[in-house]
């Protein structure tokens, strides 16, 4: 940690002397985790390159801005449990070590999800075999990282848009109660870890009702569930503020924490037929769907800033109910929205641009707490 601090100080001095705009210019711009330290944790999803510290500048930036992280992929089943009876903990262990080195809490993502499953699981044809995988997967992984991770997204995206259970491999073979069982098993294997349910669009009334019913079912079974994660994949000028506010109140009334777990605001038009954040939706490239290849117009920057300002104003209003706000990516260049649902686009959904420079949206968010703008 001392070496990292020295590195940041050296780069900061160089940046000030040369007049450069640099992400490690720590003395000029307040850090997100510092500004909101009395309100909620602030995090980002990290990819493997960032966890492996391939870019020292990115490492210093992440350590400066965030006090919690979520792995984009390396704790998903396809990567951590690639073959029957064989686990690959190499990258997940690096993630834990990264968090320890930089004093960042880890939200582990995710134990049970219908997507990104190992090939051998997709080939299972009988209930007993799937049940065996299900139990072992949760017990082995959750127990290994108990006390090393702050929280687990135990089950991810189990609901349809109307709030009914998604007809996933787990639901078809194990029934609707597989979610309850997952929380029971995770609670036994990881008694020192927070347990969350995570999903997109659960701020919408219909899907929210399904999530509330699911959480109540888990609670009624005597299983522990500590919180719910609203993913927060929204669109420019269409952030559903009223639905979000109602959801914060409704979920917190269940006696659990509320998290915003995968926050981004897309500035690009999406093709017809795309809804939610299902990663399996893919559409072909069309230049009309990628209007800002070179840069983002000021009018769009201003709208993005207004949306983020209003969103964080709402978060601050309910700071006693919100435990964490996590962005899905560190800067615009990292965002999955550059390739989903249309590969090869240039999106600008986060608070920092591709060079780690704070955007107007960052400025407006910070000003909610500091009362001043930074530029």
C-alpha positions as CSV (number, residue, x, y, z in Angstrom):
1,X,0.0,0.0,0.0
2,X,2.9,2.4,0.8
3,X,4.3,1.8,-2.8
4,X,0.9,2.6,-4.3
5,X,0.6,5.8,-2.3
6,X,4.1,6.8,-3.4
7,X,3.2,6.1,-7.0
8,X,0.1,8.2,-6.8
9,X,1.9,11.1,-5.2
10,X,4.7,11.0,-7.9
11,X,2.2,11.0,-10.7
12,X,0.2,13.7,-9.1
13,X,3.2,16.0,-8.9
14,X,4.1,15.3,-12.5
15,X,0.6,16.0,-13.6
16,X,0.4,19.3,-11.8
17,X,3.8,20.4,-13.2
18,X,2.9,19.5,-16.8
19,X,-0.7,20.7,-16.6
20,X,-2.0,17.3,-17.6
21,X,-5.5,16.0,-16.8
22,X,-4.7,12.8,-15.1
23,X,-6.8,10.3,-13.1
24,X,-4.3,10.3,-10.3
25,X,-4.4,14.0,-9.7
26,X,-5.9,13.2,-6.3
27,X,-5.5,16.6,-4.8
28,X,-7.7,18.4,-7.3
29,X,-10.9,16.3,-7.5
30,X,-12.7,14.6,-4.6
31,X,-13.1,10.9,-4.7
32,X,-16.5,9.3,-4.9
33,X,-15.9,7.0,-1.9
34,X,-14.8,10.0,0.2
35,X,-17.6,12.2,-0.8
36,X,-20.3,9.6,0.0
37,X,-18.5,7.8,2.9
38,X,-21.2,8.7,5.4
39,X,-24.0,7.7,3.0
40,X,-23.3,4.4,1.2
41,X,-20.5,2.4,-0.3
42,X,-19.5,3.3,-3.9
43,X,-18.2,0.6,-6.2
44,X,-17.5,-0.5,-9.7
45,X,-17.4,-3.8,-11.7
46,X,-13.8,-4.8,-12.5
47,X,-12.6,-6.9,-15.4
48,X,-9.7,-9.4,-15.3
49,X,-7.2,-6.9,-16.7
50,X,-8.0,-4.4,-14.0
51,X,-7.8,-7.1,-11.2
52,X,-4.4,-8.2,-12.6
53,X,-3.2,-4.6,-12.4
54,X,-2.1,-4.6,-16.0
55,X,-2.4,-0.8,-16.0
56,X,-0.9,0.9,-12.9
57,X,-2.8,4.1,-13.6
58,X,-6.1,2.3,-13.6
59,X,-5.2,0.5,-10.4
60,X,-4.4,3.8,-8.7
61,X,-7.6,5.3,-10.0
62,X,-9.8,2.4,-8.8
63,X,-8.2,2.4,-5.3
64,X,-8.8,6.1,-5.1
65,X,-12.4,6.2,-6.2
66,X,-14.1,3.1,-4.9
67,X,-14.5,1.2,-1.6
68,X,-16.2,-1.9,-3.0
69,X,-15.9,-3.9,-6.2
70,X,-17.8,-6.6,-8.1
71,X,-16.2,-9.0,-10.6
72,X,-17.6,-8.7,-14.1
73,X,-17.1,-12.4,-14.9
74,X,-14.5,-14.3,-12.9
75,X,-16.9,-15.7,-10.2
76,X,-19.6,-16.8,-12.6
77,X,-20.1,-20.5,-12.9
78,X,-18.6,-21.0,-16.4
79,X,-15.2,-19.7,-15.3
80,X,-15.0,-20.7,-11.6
81,X,-16.5,-24.2,-12.1
82,X,-15.6,-25.2,-15.7
83,X,-15.8,-29.0,-15.3
84,X,-17.7,-31.5,-13.2
85,X,-15.9,-31.7,-9.8
86,X,-13.2,-29.2,-10.9
87,X,-13.0,-25.6,-9.7
88,X,-10.7,-22.9,-11.0
89,X,-10.2,-20.4,-8.2
90,X,-7.1,-18.7,-9.6
91,X,-8.8,-15.5,-10.9
92,X,-11.3,-15.3,-8.0
93,X,-8.4,-15.5,-5.5
94,X,-6.6,-12.7,-7.3
95,X,-9.8,-10.7,-6.9
96,X,-9.7,-11.2,-3.2
97,X,-6.1,-10.3,-3.0
98,X,-6.7,-7.1,-5.0
99,X,-9.4,-6.1,-2.5
100,X,-7.1,-6.8,0.5
101,X,-4.2,-4.8,-1.0
102,X,-6.4,-1.8,-1.8
103,X,-8.8,-1.9,1.2
104,X,-11.8,-2.5,-1.1
105,X,-14.7,-4.7,-0.1
106,X,-15.7,-7.5,-2.5
107,X,-19.3,-8.2,-3.6
108,X,-19.1,-11.7,-5.1
109,X,-21.1,-12.2,-8.3
110,X,-22.9,-14.6,-8.7
111,X,-23.6,-18.1,-7.3
112,X,-26.7,-19.1,-9.3
113,X,-27.6,-17.6,-12.7
114,X,-29.2,-19.1,-15.8
115,X,-26.6,-17.6,-18.1
116,X,-22.8,-18.2,-18.4
117,X,-23.2,-21.8,-17.1
118,X,-20.5,-24.4,-17.7
119,X,-21.0,-26.6,-20.8
120,X,-21.3,-29.7,-18.7
121,X,-24.3,-28.3,-16.8
122,X,-26.2,-27.4,-20.0
123,X,-25.8,-31.1,-21.0
124,X,-27.3,-32.5,-17.7
125,X,-30.6,-34.3,-18.4
126,X,-31.8,-35.5,-15.0
127,X,-32.9,-33.7,-11.9
128,X,-30.6,-35.5,-9.5
129,X,-27.4,-34.6,-11.4
130,X,-28.5,-30.9,-11.6
131,X,-29.4,-30.9,-7.9
132,X,-25.9,-32.4,-7.1
133,X,-24.2,-29.6,-9.1
134,X,-26.4,-27.0,-7.5
135,X,-25.6,-28.0,-4.0
136,X,-21.9,-28.6,-4.4
137,X,-21.4,-25.4,-6.4
138,X,-23.0,-23.2,-3.7
139,X,-21.4,-25.0,-0.8
140,X,-17.9,-25.2,-2.1
141,X,-17.6,-21.6,-3.4
142,X,-19.6,-19.8,-0.7
143,X,-17.7,-21.6,2.1
144,X,-14.3,-20.9,0.4
145,X,-14.9,-17.2,0.4
146,X,-16.9,-16.8,3.6
147,X,-15.4,-13.9,5.5
148,X,-13.2,-13.0,2.5
149,X,-16.1,-11.3,0.5
150,X,-18.4,-8.8,2.0
151,X,-21.5,-10.1,0.1
152,X,-22.8,-12.6,-2.5
153,X,-25.3,-12.1,-5.2
154,X,-26.7,-15.5,-4.4
155,X,-29.3,-15.7,-7.2
156,X,-29.3,-13.4,-10.3
157,X,-32.2,-12.6,-12.6
158,X,-34.7,-15.3,-11.6
159,X,-37.7,-13.4,-12.8
160,X,-39.6,-12.6,-16.0
161,X,-40.7,-9.0,-16.8
162,X,-44.2,-9.7,-15.4
163,X,-42.8,-10.9,-12.1
164,X,-43.3,-14.7,-12.7
165,X,-40.4,-17.1,-12.4
166,X,-38.1,-17.3,-15.4
167,X,-38.2,-20.8,-17.1
168,X,-34.5,-21.3,-16.6
169,X,-32.7,-24.6,-16.4
170,X,-32.9,-24.5,-12.6
171,X,-36.6,-23.6,-12.5
172,X,-37.5,-26.3,-15.0
173,X,-35.6,-29.1,-13.2
174,X,-35.7,-28.0,-9.5
175,X,-39.0,-26.0,-9.4
176,X,-39.7,-22.5,-8.2
177,X,-38.3,-23.2,-4.8
178,X,-34.7,-23.4,-6.2
179,X,-34.2,-19.8,-5.1
180,X,-35.2,-20.5,-1.6
181,X,-32.9,-23.5,-1.5
182,X,-30.1,-21.4,-2.9
183,X,-30.4,-19.0,0.0
184,X,-30.7,-21.8,2.5
185,X,-27.5,-23.4,1.2
186,X,-25.6,-20.1,1.0
187,X,-26.6,-19.2,4.5
188,X,-25.2,-22.4,5.8
189,X,-22.0,-22.2,3.8
190,X,-21.3,-18.4,4.4
191,X,-22.6,-17.3,7.8
192,X,-20.3,-14.3,7.8
193,X,-21.4,-13.0,4.3
194,X,-24.3,-10.8,3.3
195,X,-26.7,-12.5,1.0
196,X,-28.5,-10.7,-1.8
197,X,-31.0,-11.2,-4.6
198,X,-30.0,-9.3,-7.8
199,X,-32.1,-8.4,-10.9
200,X,-32.8,-5.8,-13.5
201,X,-36.1,-3.9,-14.0
202,X,-37.3,-4.8,-10.5
203,X,-38.0,-1.1,-10.0
204,X,-40.9,-1.6,-12.4
205,X,-44.2,-2.3,-10.6
206,X,-45.0,-5.7,-12.1
207,X,-41.5,-7.2,-11.7
208,X,-41.1,-5.5,-8.4
209,X,-44.2,-7.3,-7.1
210,X,-42.7,-10.6,-8.2
211,X,-39.4,-9.8,-6.4
212,X,-41.2,-8.8,-3.2
213,X,-43.2,-12.1,-3.3
214,X,-39.9,-14.0,-3.9
215,X,-38.2,-12.3,-1.0
216,X,-41.1,-12.9,1.3
217,X,-41.0,-16.6,0.3
218,X,-37.4,-16.8,1.2
219,X,-38.0,-15.2,4.5
220,X,-41.0,-17.4,5.3
221,X,-38.9,-20.4,4.7
222,X,-36.5,-19.2,7.5
223,X,-33.6,-18.6,5.0
224,X,-31.5,-15.5,5.4
225,X,-31.6,-12.8,2.8
226,X,-29.9,-9.5,3.7
227,X,-30.7,-7.3,0.7
228,X,-31.8,-6.8,-2.8
229,X,-29.9,-5.4,-5.8
230,X,-31.6,-3.2,-8.3
231,X,-29.3,-3.3,-11.3
232,X,-30.1,0.1,-12.6
233,X,-29.5,-0.3,-16.4
234,X,-31.3,2.8,-17.6
235,X,-31.5,5.1,-20.6
236,X,-30.9,8.8,-21.1
237,X,-33.9,10.9,-20.3
238,X,-35.9,7.8,-19.3
239,X,-34.7,7.1,-15.8
240,X,-37.9,5.9,-13.9
241,X,-37.4,8.1,-10.8
242,X,-40.8,7.5,-9.3
243,X,-40.6,3.7,-9.8
244,X,-37.1,3.8,-8.2
245,X,-38.3,5.7,-5.2
246,X,-41.3,3.4,-4.7
247,X,-39.0,0.4,-4.9
248,X,-36.6,1.7,-2.3
249,X,-39.5,2.1,0.1
250,X,-41.1,-1.2,-0.8
251,X,-38.0,-3.3,-0.5
252,X,-36.7,-1.7,2.6
253,X,-40.1,-2.3,4.2
254,X,-39.2,-6.0,4.0
255,X,-36.4,-5.4,6.5
256,X,-33.6,-5.7,4.0
257,X,-30.9,-3.4,2.5
258,X,-31.3,-1.9,-0.9
259,X,-28.4,-1.8,-3.3
260,X,-28.0,-0.3,-6.8
261,X,-25.7,-2.9,-8.2
262,X,-24.9,-2.4,-12.0
263,X,-25.6,1.3,-12.6
264,X,-25.2,2.9,-16.0
265,X,-27.2,5.2,-18.2
266,X,-27.0,4.4,-21.9
267,X,-27.0,7.4,-24.2
268,X,-27.5,5.4,-27.4
269,X,-30.8,4.3,-29.1
270,X,-31.5,0.6,-28.9
271,X,-33.1,-1.6,-31.6
272,X,-36.8,-2.4,-31.4
273,X,-37.5,-5.5,-29.4
274,X,-34.7,-5.1,-26.8
275,X,-35.9,-4.9,-23.3
276,X,-34.2,-5.1,-19.9
277,X,-30.6,-6.3,-19.6
278,X,-30.7,-9.9,-20.8
279,X,-27.2,-10.6,-22.1
280,X,-28.6,-13.1,-24.6
281,X,-30.2,-10.3,-26.7
282,X,-28.0,-9.3,-29.6
283,X,-28.7,-7.2,-32.7
284,X,-26.8,-6.4,-35.8
285,X,-24.7,-3.2,-36.2
286,X,-26.4,-0.2,-37.8
287,X,-24.7,3.2,-38.0
288,X,-28.0,4.9,-37.0
289,X,-27.7,3.1,-33.6
290,X,-24.2,4.5,-33.1
291,X,-24.5,8.2,-33.6
292,X,-21.6,9.5,-31.3
293,X,-18.5,7.6,-32.6
294,X,-16.2,10.6,-32.3
295,X,-17.6,12.4,-29.2
296,X,-20.7,13.2,-27.2
297,X,-22.6,16.4,-28.0
298,X,-22.8,18.9,-25.2
299,X,-26.6,18.6,-25.1
300,X,-26.3,14.9,-24.4
301,X,-23.6,15.4,-21.8
302,X,-25.9,17.9,-20.0
303,X,-28.8,15.5,-20.1
304,X,-26.6,12.7,-18.7
305,X,-25.5,15.0,-16.0
306,X,-29.1,16.0,-15.1
307,X,-30.1,12.3,-15.0
308,X,-27.2,11.3,-12.7
309,X,-27.7,14.4,-10.5
310,X,-31.4,13.6,-10.0
311,X,-30.6,9.9,-9.4
312,X,-28.0,10.6,-6.7
313,X,-30.3,13.2,-5.1
314,X,-32.8,10.4,-4.7
315,X,-30.1,8.1,-3.3
316,X,-29.1,10.7,-0.8
317,X,-32.8,11.1,0.2
318,X,-32.8,7.4,1.2
319,X,-29.3,7.0,2.4
320,X,-30.5,5.2,5.5
321,X,-32.0,2.5,3.3
322,X,-29.3,2.2,0.6
323,X,-26.2,0.2,1.4
324,X,-24.3,0.4,-1.9
325,X,-24.2,2.0,-5.3
326,X,-22.0,0.1,-7.8
327,X,-21.3,1.2,-11.4
328,X,-21.1,-1.5,-14.0
329,X,-17.6,-0.5,-15.2
330,X,-14.9,1.9,-14.2
331,X,-15.0,4.3,-17.2
332,X,-16.8,4.6,-20.5
333,X,-14.3,2.4,-22.3
334,X,-14.9,-0.5,-19.9
335,X,-18.7,-0.5,-20.3
336,X,-20.5,-3.6,-21.6
337,X,-22.8,-1.2,-23.3
338,X,-20.2,-0.7,-26.0
339,X,-21.0,-4.2,-27.2
340,X,-24.6,-4.8,-26.0
341,X,-27.1,-5.2,-27.4
342,X,-25.3,-4.1,-30.6
343,X,-21.5,-5.0,-30.8
344,X,-19.0,-2.3,-31.8
345,X,-20.8,0.9,-30.6
346,X,-19.4,3.8,-28.7
347,X,-21.4,4.5,-25.5
348,X,-20.8,7.0,-22.7
349,X,-22.8,5.7,-19.7
350,X,-20.6,6.3,-16.7
351,X,-19.2,9.2,-14.7
352,X,-15.7,9.0,-16.2
353,X,-14.6,9.1,-19.8
354,X,-12.2,6.7,-21.6
355,X,-9.2,8.5,-20.2
356,X,-10.5,8.4,-16.6
357,X,-11.4,12.1,-16.7
358,X,-14.5,13.1,-14.7
359,X,-17.4,14.1,-16.9
360,X,-20.0,16.8,-16.2
361,X,-22.1,14.1,-14.7
362,X,-19.5,13.4,-12.1
363,X,-19.2,17.1,-11.3
364,X,-23.0,17.4,-10.7
365,X,-23.1,14.3,-8.5
366,X,-20.2,15.5,-6.4
367,X,-21.8,19.0,-6.0
368,X,-24.8,17.4,-4.3
369,X,-22.5,16.9,-1.3
370,X,-19.8,19.5,-1.6
371,X,-22.0,22.4,-2.8
372,X,-19.4,23.4,-5.3
373,X,-18.3,22.3,-8.8
374,X,-14.8,21.0,-9.4
375,X,-14.3,22.5,-12.9
